[in-house]
């Protein structure tokens, strides 16, 4: 059975305290290629590598069934800063 965006989101929300999560199925519905955006205070003070390890650990069962997985992990402040920059452009 293919992985679903809802399954990924639920696993992320169970393992990490998130303020915002977006899961996009980039595989035309076959469940093999996903990208995620995760905003969490849990990422504060952590390197990008440490953040990605947290997410990979939370999704280890699902990632084993996925062909491609991309993640963007931001703190709430980084998310606000990035939205401000996009609005100013």
Buried (B, 14 or more C-beta within 10 A) or exposed (E): EEBBBEBBBBBBBEBBEBEEBEBEBEBEEEBBBBBBBBBBEBBEEBEEEEBBEBBEEBBEEBBEEBEEBEBBBBBBEBBEEEEEEEEEE
